[in-house]
Amino acid sequence: MDDENTSSDARSDAATAEFEQRESQSEHNVPNSAEKPPASSFFQPVSDSFCGFRREPIQLQPAFEPFYQLTAPTSVQFQPASSEVFTQGGAIEFSQPCAEPLTPQVQPSHQVLVSHEPQLVLPQTQSPLLLNQEFPSRLSEQSLGLCGQQQQQPTCATQSQADLHFDLSTGLEFNPDITVSNEAVQENWEFQPEQELSELISLMTVGDEDHEFNPEDYDYQETVPENGNSPLYNGAPITFHESLIAILTFSLSFHLSGACIKALFDLIFLHLPKTADNIFKTSLSAFKNYFSYIQGPKIFKYYCSKCFVELPAKTKCATCKNSKICYIVKLSMQQQLQAMLKRTGFYNMLKFNCDHVPGHYSDVYDGELYQDLKSKGVLGQDVLTLQWYTDGAALFSSSKMNVWPLYFSINELPYSKRFKKENLLVPLIWCGTVKPPSNLLISEVHDDLQELKAGVKFEVAGEGEKDIRAEILNGTGDTPARSLMLNMTQFNGACSCQVCEQDGEPRPGCPGVRLFPFDEDKMEIRTLENMRMYGNTGTELHPTKGVKGPCALDSVMSNYVVGTGIDVMHQLFGGVNKKVLKNLLSTKAPAKKWSISQHQKVLDERLLSIKPPMHVVRCPRSLNDVSYWKTSELKLWLNDYSLPVLNGVLPDSYLKHHGSLVAASHLLNANTVTSQSLDIAGSLLKKYVSQYSDFYDPNQMTMNVHLLLHLPQTVANLGPAWVSSCFPLESINGVILKLVHGTRWAEKQIATSVQLVLNLPELVSELPDSSSKTFCKNVMDRRKHKTAEVLEGSAIIGKCETFPEEDIPLATRKVLQSNNIFYKKMLKFKCLKRGRYVYVAASSNVSTCRDSTAAKYKCNNESNIGFVQTFLRLYVCECADKCSCASQIFALIQKAKVVMRFKTLIPDVEVPNVCQYKRTKIFHLVPPSDLEGSCIVMNINQKLYISVPLNDMEVE
């Protein structure tokens, strides 16, 4: 095989050398040209006197995959129909007319060399090209000699495999030794290599639905296609439109690949009558083309991956000669927002004028930034505030290609709805082997944002036309993404903190690492005015106070300095917390004072004995796998597991130091953060950071540790820490990447699929009431639990069993009597779901690896912790069988009391959410409305620990 490649390269090199020699001899004959145009020019005209083709290089754009081999005899003559010939995707340079028409010869080096006996061999196919196949309009049968005049067998069929050369970039096989007839043609046409080959490839792949499609080729239309309301076939209970909506819902809900969707089409077709009136189509491309009326226009831009110059098309950069290209796909923000507002109930979910209690931070609306703009009249009714977010994700495991979508979430939506994929605005997607340059993402959507800020009239479901305004209030991302968006140096550079101007110092012996020792005197807080001043003087090579130039966010945000939050997902849970855990388990230096690696087996036994409640997605994993833990597992370790597991093993001084971090995390991530808890958290973090170098290596005082000092101020500016957390957004990139099926036109597949995802709820809601609509709703809202009945906002899981009078415990009778509750019939059940929590009775054996018996509940206006003994359903009727008479639900809970709280570095401050408990003999009868959350129970070293959920917003 190596010999074959060597032979091919030799032929290519010889041909190229011959061309260069002829080119140097003929340069002085170039008419009307002071200098030769660059080879990367997108369009190149041909001289008026030209009647044939010179032997010149033609750069073919790599754009095709191997599908078929041309087996029909081919006769091609190239003769321009006018004085100028234009080509796309490469450069054709002609300067002198030739004496006779010539035809192209394709070489393996991406160049087409025109000679007297050119050869073009397309990749092999499973079936030959049929003579009666329909040809594209510009590729006639006469021009290709396929009209039956020549029926000789092509010589390519007799060539050995050694003579074929395959180019991985273009997907074409080339054989320079095959002869193609050069008989005169009956029709003149222009030779455009990329376009002609593209049409030919498309022709020969008709009916092959497993190949990727190009969404840009589809016609954009604004209404439902005419045949949409026709029945699938005569007498069918479902229309063509309903059928495709149901298939789309099913495909997006279960993340089906293109090949799987095609197989689904074929399966459905098997069940349909094979009659002429059957209009169902099994074409994947026709399926996506049908929904072009909701997709809207897409704008594609191309950039050089080296100098980031915008290119006219997918061509080599004329500035730096770089051939690697990055893409930007722009989608209409207004169209996406319009699709949301047209959904029934969407507008009613928006909270424009929330009540604010001074000194209490419950969401972004309570932050100082939001309240300041509201007091100035900038925010109010029908004004949306947006939060930006971006992060890179690998598109393919075998490629360096990454995507950087730019997302905007709507702060006025409830937190539970705020980050659902159908409620996110995706105005732009960057796709390339390098990160996008600073300011480019925002600059590309600047005009759209300014239009929304000025106000746009939208059709609102149930409200008619409304003038809606929207502007960016805040943003988040991991540390590298924030530095990119702020146009600042990365975290290992001088003055790289986004909040203060501390310079930092390089770590000795590690020039790529920068340390930020605790020094309050150097922590001058950044202001908007100073950042603008630094932006005017700073450059990429010479930043001023870490600022490399003006920031594009400044043109679309009222205060981008205050509005950019700190992401605790990467900084706290996956940063400082993970580093401390690895320090404790380190075996490289067991003599270090902080290492407890010798006790890892004991710690593992304790950790693996924990049975989390059902709302916690993951069960604990071994500490041996800590390098593979997800950030959500690290979060559970810090907030819930770490103190009980480390208690008695880690020295008390270290446990207090670690407890200070745990307590601060609890306070800053609470449902509501008060001014008092904000001050306490600030003091705890200041103590923690100032003593970090005493407990651990001073060389670990990196940016993540330093940013702990700024977390309280971020909460004061933007609300609780979970507002700026990337946890709900981190999975969005994964959802987007699942929409890509195949490596070609990935950015276009993403753009098309994103628009379908955003519009799917509206498509389903617009369906008439039918079994199709019911099916779509059930698929989109599929439940994990089978519920028997929903009562008082709670779902009863499992059967309700009769509770015989003689089996009712004495404690239960006393509780009922003390609460003056009378009944004539009592049923009991084991599980109840309310909100995102599942509560399980202690008498149940629902799961052996989960424990959902502990609950936080309210009794006499006080919060308590206890264990659910059973669930009761009380009737005032005496119906023997199951009836629909009025009933009440109660949870019988055994109260637990705190016997020990963990200490911190501040004597009067204790860890609030993780404590040691003891069961009492007090029982409470609690209605479901007073249940506040399911807790984590940990029985460690014969001690009972309970961890209370930090908030009701985040999913563990």
N, C-alpha and C positions, 0 to 999 in steps of 0.2 A: 504493500500500500504506500510505503514511503517512496518507493521508486516511481509510482504513479504521480504522486504529488510533486516530486522533483522534476519529472518530465513536463508536467503542466506548467510549473513555475518557469522552467527554461523557455518554453514556447512563449509564455506571457512576457518574460523579460526581453526575449529577442524581438517580439513584435513592438514592445514599448520603445526599445532602443532604436528600431527602424523608424518609428513614428517621430521620435525626438530629432533624429538626424534630418528627416524630411522637413520637419517643422522649422529647424534652424536655417535650412536652405531657402525656405519660402517666406520667411517673416517680412522681407523687404517688399514682397509683392502684395501685402495686405492693403486693400483699397480703403480710403476714407477712414483711417483709424490711426491715431497717433500712438496708441499703445494697445497691446492685446488685452481684451477684457478678462477679468478674473474667471477662473474655472468654476467658481461657486455661484456665478450669476444665475438668478432664477429664470430669466427669460433672455434668449439670445436670438436676434434677427438674422436672416440669411439674405445674401446679396440678391438684387433684382435679376442679375444675369445668370444666376445659378440654375443649372438644369440637371444636376445630379448631385451626388454626395462625395466630398473628399474623404480621405481616410483620416478621421479625427476621433478623439476620445469622447465618449458619451458616458457620463456618470449615472449609473442606474441606482435609484434609491432602493435599499433593501426593504422590500414590502410584501414579499410573497412567501407562502408556505408550499412545500411540495405536495402536489395533489395528483397530477396526471401527466402523461406523456402524449405529445401530439403524434398520432399514428397515420393521419390522413396526409396525402401528398400536398406539399405547400409550394406555391409559386408566388414570390414577392418581388415587386419592383417599387422603388422609392422615387417619387417625382413630386415636387412641391406643386400645390395647386395655385399658389400665389407667390408674390415676391418675397414674403417673409414666412418663415416656419418657426413656431414657438414650441418649446418643450417644457414639461413640468418635471420637477424632482431632480433635475440635473442640468448640466450645461452642454450644449452642442455648439461647437465653434467651427464656423465655415467662413472661408475668405475667398476661395477661388472656385470657379465652376469646373466641373469635370467633363471630360469628353463624352462619357456615356454613363447611363444610370448604374449605380452600384447598390449592393445590398449589404446588410449588416452581418458582421461576424462577432459572436459573443465570446469573450474570454473570461476565465474564472476570476479575474481581479477587479470585478465590478465595472469593467469598461467594455463598451461595444466598439470594436474597431471595424470600420466599413471597408470591405474589400470586394473582389469580384465573386468570390465563392463563400459567402458567409453561411454559418451553420447555427441553428437555434434548436436545441432539444429541451423540451419541457420535461419535468419529472414524470416518472412512470405512473400509469393509472391502472385501475383494475379493469377498466373497459375502455375501448377506443372511442375517439370522437365520432359521433354519428354524422353521416352526410346530411341528413334531413333535419339536423338541429337548427334552431333559430339563431341567427347571428345578430350581434349588435349592429346598430345602424351604420357605424363608421367602420365596421369590419365585415365587408361584404364577402359573399362566397366567391365572387369573381376575383376580388383582390387577393384572396388567399388560395385561389386555384382549387377550391373545394366543390366546384359545380359539376363535377363528374367528367370534365374534359380530360383529366389525367388520372388514371386509375392504377398507376404503377405503385408497387410497394415501396415505401420509403426505405432508404438505405440504413436509417438509424436502427431498424429492427434487426439488422445483422451485425451490428457493432458489438464488440466484447465489452464487458463491464469495465475493463481496464482503460478504455478510451473515454469513459464518462467521468466528468469532474463536477462535483457537487459543491455549491457555495452555501454555507450554512446561513449567511446573512440574507441572501436573496431567496433561497429555496429553489434555485434553478440549477439544472444540470446542463453542462455545455460540452459539446464535442466539436473541436475545430477541424476534424477531418471528414465530416459528413457533407455530401454535396446536396444542395437544394436547387431545383430547377429555377432558372431565371427567365421564364417565358414572359413575354410582354403582357401587361395587364390591360384590362378593358376599362378601368376606372382610376382616375387620379385621386390620391389622398395624401395627407400629411403624415409623416412618420413622427409619432410622439411615443417614445419607448415605454414610459411608465403607464400612460393611459391605455395604449393598445394592449400591452401585456396584462394589465389589470382587467380589461374587458374580456380578454381571452381566458384568463384564469377564472373569472366570474362565470363565463359561459360553461366552462368545463366542470364547474362545481355545482351547477344547477341540480337541485335535488339532494345534495349532500348537506344535510342539516346539522352535522356534527362539527362543522367548522365555525370559527368565530365570525361574527358579523360586525359591520361598521355602522354604528348608530347614526353617524353623520350623513350617511347616504340616504336616510329615510326622509320622506316628504313630511314637512310639518303642516298639520292641519289643526283647526281650532274647534271643530265640532266632532261629535261621534260619527263614525263612518255610516253611510247610508244603510248598509246591510245589518247594522248592529241590532235593530229592533225586529229583525226577521226571525222566525222560529228556526231552530237548528235544523229541522227538517219538518215536513208537513205533519202537523199533529203533535209536535214536540212540546213538552211542558216547560221548556226553557228556551230563551232567546239566545242568539249568537253572542250578544253583548253580555248577558248574564253568565253564559258559559265561560267566556274569557276572563271576566272579573273573578269568578270562582277559582279558575286555574291560577290566576295571578295571585290571589290571596293565599292559596295553598302553597304556591312556589316560594313566595316571600316569607311566609310564616315559618316554613320548614327549611329555608335556605337551600333550595334545590339547585343543582348545577344545571348548566345548559343541556348537557347530555341527558340528565335525568328528566328535565322538562320535555325534551323531544321524545323520550321513551314514554312519558305520560300521555303525550298526544297520540302516539301510536296505540297505546292501550285503550284510550277512550274511543279511538276510531274503530277498534275491533268490536265495540259494543253498539255502534251506530248502524242503522240500515244503509246498505250500499245502493242508494237510489240517487237519481239525478238531482233531487231537491235537497240533498244533504250538503250544507254549506260549511261544515266544519273543516278546518284546515290543520294539517299536521306540520306546517312549516314554522320553525322557530323564528325566522326573520319576519314572517308575516304576523306572527303573534306580537312581537315588539313593535312592529310598524303600525299595528292597529292602535296602539296607545300613544301614538305620536301627537294626538290632539291635546293631550294633557302635559306633554313633556316640555313644550316651550322651546325657544331657541337656546342654543349653546354657542359660546364663543371660545375658540381654541387659539391659544397663543403659544409661540415657541421661543425658547431662549437658549442661548449658548450656555453650557454647563460650566464653562471656564470664566468667561468675562461677563456673562449675563446680559449680553446685548440681545435685544428682541430681533428675531429672525422673521423674514417674510413667509417662510414655510419650513418644512423639515429638511433644511439644507445645511451644508457645512458653513460654519461661521466665517465670514469674509474678513473679520478683524483679526482673530487669533488662529484661524485655520483649524479650529477644533470641530470634530464631527459628532461629538456627543451632545444630544439635545435634551432639554427639559421642557415640560409642557405645563401650561396653565389652562384649566377648564373653568370658564365663568358661567354661572347660572344666575338667573334673575331672582334677586331677593324679593322684589315686589310680587312676582308670581307665586313664590313659595309662601309668602305671608298671606296673600289673597286666598290660597288654597286652605290655609289654616282657618282664616276668619270665616270661610264659607261652611265650615263644619258646624253642625248643630251643637250648641252648648259650649263652643270654644270661647267665644267672647265673654260669656257669663262666668267663666273660670278666672278671668283676669282680675287682679286686685289692684285698682288704681289709687285708692285712698284708704290705706290701712291705718288703723288707729295705732298711734305711737305712744308708749309709756316712757317718759324720760328716764334714762339710766338702765333701761332694759333693751337687750339686743336679741331679737327672736328671728330675724331674717335680714336680708339686704336692705329692706325698707327702713330698718331701725338704725342703720349705719349712719355715721356723721356725714358721709358724702351725699347719700340720698336725701337726708333731711336738709342739708344745706341747699341743694338744688331745688328742693320742694319749697323751701322758705323764700327763694328768689323767684318763684313762679315758673321755673323751667319745667318742672314735672307736675303732672296733674291728671285729670280725666282724659282718657284716650291717648296718653303718652306712654309708649313702651320703652323700657330700658333694657339694653342688651348686655350680655356678658360674652366676651370673645374667649375662644380657646383654640389652641392648635397644638399638634404633636405629630411627630413623624412615626411611620410604621412601615416595616418591610413589606413590599408588595408580594414578592416571591422568595422562598427560602433559598433558591439557587441563584439569586440575582441581587445586585446592589441597589436595585430600583426601590425607591421609597415614595410614599405619598404623604403629603402634608395638607390635609383638608383644613379649611378655616371654618369654624363653627360659631354660631351665635345662638345662645339660649335666651329665652324671654323671662326676665326676672319676675314679671307680674303673674306668671303661672304658679300654681301651687308646686311646692318642691317635688312632690311625687309625680307630677306631670312635666316638670320643667325640662328634664333631660331625656325624655322618650324620643326615639329617633324620628317619629313623625312630627315632633314639635320643635325640631332643631332647624335653623336656617343654615344652609350650606352654600354660600355664594361663590366659593372658589376652591379648587383642588390643585395643588402643585404636585407634579409627578416627575421625578428625576433621580439621578444617582447622587446628587448633592442636596444639601439643605437650601431652601430659598434664601436669597439675600435679605438683609434687614430692610424693612419698609416696603418690600415689593407686594406682600400679600394685602396690606391695608391700602396701598396706593392703587391697586387694581380694583378695589371695591369702593374707593373714595367717593366717586360720583353717585353711586347707588345709595351710599349712606347719607350723603348730603340731601338727596331728594327725599329720603324718608324723614330726615330731621326737619325739613321744611314742611312736610305734611303731604300725604297722598290719600285720595278718596278710595276707599275699599268697600266692596259689597260684604256686609256682615249678615250672617244667617239670623233671621228673625228681627233684625234691627234696621234693615235697609242700607242706605249708603252713609258711611261715616268718614270723617276726616281723621285719620290716624297718623300720629307722629311716632318716630322711634329714633333713639340715639344710644350710643354705647356709653354705659356707666362704668363698667368694671371688666376685668379680664383675669384669666388664670392660666396656668400651665406649669410644667416642671421648670427647674432652674434654667437649663439651656434654652428652652422655648421662650421663657420670659426675657432672657437676655437678648434673644433674636428680635423679639417684638419691640423691645425698648431701645434697640440699637446701642447696646452696651457690650462691654467686654464680658467674656464668659467667666464662670465662677473661679477659674484659676488665674485670673488676671488682677492687676492692681485696681483698687476702687471698684470692684465688681458687685458690691452689694447694691441692691435696688432701692434700699431704704435709707442707708446712711453713706457717708463719704469716707469711712475707714479704709485706709490704704491696704492694710494687711502686709504680710511679709512672706517671701518665698521660703519653702521648707528646705532646711539644709540638706544638700545632696539630692534633692528632688525638685528641679527647676519647674516641672509641670504641675506642682502642687503649691497652693497658697494657703497660708494660715492666717487666722484672725484671732489673735489673743484677746482676752477680755480687757478692754480699756474704754471706759465710759467717756473719757475726755476726748477721744478721737472719733466718737460716734455722732458726728454732726448730721442731723436729719436732713435729707434732700427736700428741696422745695421745687415747685413748678418753675418759678422764675430762674433759679440756679440751673436747673436742667436745660432750660432753653438757652441760657447763656453758654453753658458747656457745649451744647449742640452746635452753636454757631462757630466755635473755635476748634472742636474736636474733629479728628479724621480717623479713617480706618487704621492707619499706621501709627498715628499719634493721638490717642484719645485724651480728652480732658476730663479728669476725675472719673474715668471709666466710660465716658460718653463718646461715641465715635462719630456723631453727627446729629442733625435734627431727627426727630422721631415722628414718623407718619401718624402715630396714634394721637399726637398733639392736635392734629387738624380735625379729628372726629370725636374726641373725648374732652369733657370739661376739665378734668385733671387726671391725666394718665399716670402720674406719679403715685397719687393716693389711690387711684382706682385699680392698680395692678396688685392683686392679692398674692399671698404666699400659700403654696399648695402643701398642706400637711401630709398628703399621701406620700409624696416622694421625699419631702424634707424631714418630716418627723418620723412617720412609721417605717418607711423604707430607707431612711437615711440614718439619723442619729440612733434610733431604736435598734436597727439591724446591726449597726457598728458596735454598740454596747453588748448586744447578745453574742456577737462573734468574739468580742474581747473575753467575755466570761467563759466561753467554750474553747478558747484558743489552746491548742496543744503545741504550738511552735515554741512558746516560751512559758512552760508550766511554772517557772520560778517567779513569774510576775505576780505581784500582790493581788491582782484582780481575777486571776484565773481560777476557776472552780471545775476545770475539765475532769478532775479526778472523781467528781460527784455526778458526772453526766448520766450514768446509768440510773441513779436514784431520781434525778430530774426527769429523765425519760419516762420512768414508771409513773411518776406523779402526773406528768402531762398527758400521757396516753390513757390514764384512768378517767379523765374528764369526759363527761357526756354532755355536749352542748344541746340547747333546745333546738326545736325544729326550724326556727327562723334563721339560725346560723348555717350558712351554706356548707362549710367544710368542717369536718372533724379534725381534732389535733393530729399533727404528724410528728414523727420522731425528730429530735434535735439533730440527729445525724443528717437530716435532709434540709437543714435550715437554709442552705444555699439555694434550694429549689422552692422555698416557700413563696407563695403569692403575697402581695402587699396586704391583702385582706387578712391573711393569717398572721402577719407581723403586727397588724393593728390589734387583733384579738390577743396576741401575746402581751403587748404593752398594756392595754386597757383592762384586760380580764384575767389572763392566766399567770402573768409573770410574778406578781407579789406572792400569791399562795404557793406557787411552785418553788420559788427561791427562798421562801421563809424557812429559817433554820439551817440553811446551807450557805447562803451568802452572808458575809459579816454584816452586823447591824449598821455600821456606818455606811456601807455600800447600799444596803437595803433602803436606808433613809434617803440617800442621794437619788437612787432610782425611783423611790416613792414620790419624790418631788416632781419628777418628770411625769409620772402617772397622774398625779393629782392635777397638775397644770393642764394635761390633756383632757381630763374629765371636765374641768371648769370651762375650758375654751370651746369644747364640743357639745356643751349642754343644749337642751331645747331652747332655753333662755339664759343668756349670760348677763349678769347684773354688773353694775359698776364696781360693787364690792368684790365680786368674784374675779373681775378683770384685774383689779389691783392685787389681789392675792396671787393670781396666776403670774402676773408680772414679777412679783417678789420671788416666787418659787423658781421661775426660770432664770432670774438674775443670779440667785444663789447657785443654781445647778450649773450654769455656764461658768461662773467665776471660780467654782471649785472643780470643774471638769478635769483640768490639767493636773490637779492634785490626786484625783482618783485614777485617772487613766493617762495615757501617753500624751504629753503636750503637743506632739506632732499630729494629733488627731483633731486639733481645733480648726476644723475646716469650715467652709461656708455654711453647711447644714447646721452645725452647732451654733455658729454666729447668728443665723436667722431666728433661732429660738427667742432671742432678745426682742425681736420685732413682731412676734406673733400677737401679743396683746394689742398693739396699736393697729394691726391689720383687722383684728376683730372689732375694735372701736370704729374703724373707718367703714367696714363692709359687712358687719354682722358676724355671727358665730363662725368658727373655723370651717365648719362643713359647707358653708356657702362657697368658699374658694377652693374646696377640695376637688381633686381630679377623679375621685373614685367613680362618680356616676358617668363621667365622660371618657374614662380610660377604655371602656369596652366599646365605645362608639366606633373607633377605628376598626375594631374587629368585625363589627356589623357591616361596615362599609366594605372591608376587604372580602367578605363572604359574597359580595355581589359581583366579584370578578371571576369569570369563568374562562380561563385561557390567558395567554401572555400577550395577545395582540389587541391593540386599541384599548388597553386597560383603562386609561383615563376616560375614554368615551363610554365604556361599559359602566364605570362608576357613576358618571354624570347621569346617564340614562336611568340607571337603577335607583339612584338617590331620588330623582324626581318621581319615579313610580312609588317609592316608599312613602314620600311625603303626601302624595295624592290618594293613596289607597283608602284611607278612612273616608274621604269624601266620595270616592267611587262607590264604596259599599253603601254609604248612607243614602246615595241617590237612587239605589235600586228600589224597585217597587216591592212592597211586602210580599214575600214569596219564600219558598223553601231555599232558594239560592241565597237570598239575603240572610236568612237564619244560619245557613251553613257558613257563610263568610264571617259572621259575627262570632260564631262558636269557635272557628279556627283562630281568629285574632285574639279572642279572650278565653282561650282554653284554660281550664282550671286544673290545678295539681291535686286538689282534694275533691272527692265526691261528697257533696253535702246532701243530707237528708232534708233539711229544712232551714230556712233563714227566718229568724225571729229576733225582733228588737235590735236589728243591725248586726246580729251575730249568726254564724253558720254552725248548726249542730252537725257534727261529724259522727257517723255511725248510728246505730239503732238506740232508740229510747226503750228501756226495759222497765217493767213494773217493779216498784220497790215495796215488797210486802211489809205490812205494818210491823210484824214481829221482828223483821230484820233491821229496822231503823235504829241506829245506835242512839244511846242515851244522850250523848253530846249533841247530836243533831236535833233531837226533840227539844232540848233545852234552848238551843239557839233559835229555833222556830218560835217557841213560846215567848222568849224574851223580846223578839222582834214583832210580836203580835201578828204572826203570819198564820192564817188558817187555810186549810185545804181539805178536800175530800178524796183526792186521788194524787198519788205521787209516783213520778217516773224518774229514772236516773239514766245518765249517759256519761261517756268517758272523755269525749274530746269536744272542744269548742274553738272556733276560729273567729277572731275579731281583729279587723285591720290586718296587719302583717304578722300578727302573733298567733300561735296555736298553743292552747292550754290543754294539758292532759292530766286527768285525775291520777292520784298516787296509786289507786287500786287497779289501774289499767296496765296492761302489758303490751302496749302498742308497739314499742321499739326497745331493743336491747342496747342500742348505741346512742340513744337520745334520751334526754331527761327534760321534759317541759312542764314539770310539776310546780316549780317555784315561780311565783308571780309577785309583781309589784301591784298594789291595789290601794284604793282610797276608802277609808272608813272614818266617819265622823270628821271629815275634812282634813284628815291627816294621812300621809303616805305610809304604808306598811309593807313589810315583806312577809310572805308566808307560803305554805304548801297547799295546793288544791287537793282536797280529799275526794270529792265527788261533785258532779253537777246534778242539780235537782230541777225537775220540771213539775210545777204544782198546778193542779186543776181544782176548780170549785164545783165541777160536775162529777157525776158518778157513772158516766158512760162506760160500758164494759169494753167496747172495742175502741179502736183508734178513732178519735173524733177531732173536729175543728173548733172545739170550744175554746174560750179564752184561757190562757195559761201564763205563768210567770217562770222565768229562768233565774236560778241562783247558783253561785259557786260556794261550796262550803270549804273554807280556807282555815288551816291551822297557822296561827301567827308565829313568827320567829322574831327573836330580839338580838341586837348586836351585843357581843361580848368582848370584841377587840377590834380596834381600828389601826391601820398602818400609819406609822409616823413619817414625817418629812423633815427637811433641814430647818424648817421654821417650827419652833416648839409648839405653838398654839394651833398649827394647821395640820389636819389629818387628811388622808386619802378619802374622798367622799363616797365613791361608788363600789369599792371592794372591801368587804369586811368579813370577820368571823361571826357566825351566828349560832344560836341555840334555839331549838324548838320550845315552844311554851304550851300550856294547856288551855290557851284561849282560842276560841273558834269564832270566826266571823262569817255571816251569810251575806254575800256580796252579789249585787246585780252585775251583769256583763258590762254595763256602762261605766262601772267603777274599776274595771281592770285596766291597768296602765302599761303592762308589758311583761313579757316572759323573761326570767332571769337565768343566769348560768350558775348551776350548782356544782361545787367541787368538794368532794370528800377526800382530803389529803392528810395523811398522817393522823388519822382519827379525829380530824377537825373539820368542821363544816364551814365552808366559805361560799359566799354568794356574791356575784357581780351583777349590778343593776345596769340596764341599758343606758348609754349616755344620752341618746335622743331618740325620737320617733321618726327621724327623717331618713337616716342612712340604713342601707341593707348590709348586714354583716356578711 
